[in-house]
C-alpha cells in the first residue's frame, strides 16, 4: 500500500478522531486537516505522530496543499452538503481516492450526480457514505441479495438502544431540514420522493434478544441513496427504533460520552435487513456498539481495500458496489458481528 499518508479532513470532530485512531492502529501515517489550525495542533500534540495541514473548503489552494502527495483522503467534516463537493474536487485534482462518512441524503445524491463522470474518466475511486448510515446497510443489502439481480423491496431497520447525537449530527440535520423545507423523503417507485405525510409508527421484529420493537416507519437514511445506486430495487424502506428517534429529536439529549477504553459510548445497535422478491425473503443482520465509533473500522477497512486494489469498480460507487460485501462484513470483526444468508 506504500508509505504515503492518508489525509483525514475533519480530524478534530467526534467521528474524525475515531478514524485517525483506527488509521494509526492499522499502521497508516495520518495527516490531520480541517479549518481549525489550533485544534489540529492540539490533536497532533496528543498523538505525536501525525502531520498537520490546515485547509478550508472555500480555499481550493489550501485543499490542494493538504492533499499533496497523499495516498487518499477521508472526509469526516460535516455538513457534507458544504464539504463533500470541494474535497471530492481536490481529490480528483490530486488523483487520489476519496471516501467520506456522509449520512446526509442530499449530499450523497450530489456526490453521485456531480462527480460520477469525472471520477470514472480518471479511474479514481470515490466512495460516499462509507459509514454506519449508508455504508453498513448497503453492504448488508448486497450480501442478502446474494445471486439475485433485482428485488422488489429492501428493508433496513435500525435497532439503536439510544441515540446521543454529536454536534455534527445536529448541524447536518438542520441543513437537511432546510434543504427539504421541512418535508420528509422516501425512496419509492425507483426515485427519491418528498412528501408531507405524518410520521407513523409500526412494529419491527428484530432477531432476538432485541425482539419486537416500535419503530418510526420511513425514517429515511442514506441507504435510500446508496442501495439503489447499484441494486435494481424500486423501494428502499428504512426504520428507526422509537426510543432512538426521540433521543435525536430532543434538544436536551447530551452528546455521546466514552464508556470503555476505546472511547466508545454504551450505545448498542442491531441493523436488520430484509430483501424481498417473488414472495421470498432473505435476511442479513449486524450487531455492534456505538454508531460513531464503528464508522472508523468501516471506512478504514474500505480504505485498505481501495489502496490494495480489492475493489469491483471505480469512479463514484457505494460500499456494496465497490466491495465484496460478505467478505467485507466478516472482516469487521470484532467490532461488528454479522449473520448472513448461507
Secondary structure by P-SEA (a helix, b strand, c coil): cccbbbbbcccccaaaaaaaaaaaaabbbbbbbcccaaaaaaaaaacccbbbbbbbcccaaaaaaaaccccbbbbccccccccaaaaaaaaaaacbbbbbbcccaaaaaaaaaccaaaaaaacbbbbcccccaaaaaaaaaaaaacccccccbbbbbbbcccccccaaaaaaaaaaaaaaccbbbbbcccbbbbbbccbbbbbbbccccccbbbbbccccccccccccccccccbbbbbbcaaaaaaaacccccccccccccccccbbbbbbbbbbcccbbbbbbbbbcccccaaaaaaaaaaaaaaacccccccccccccccaaaaaaaaccccccccccc
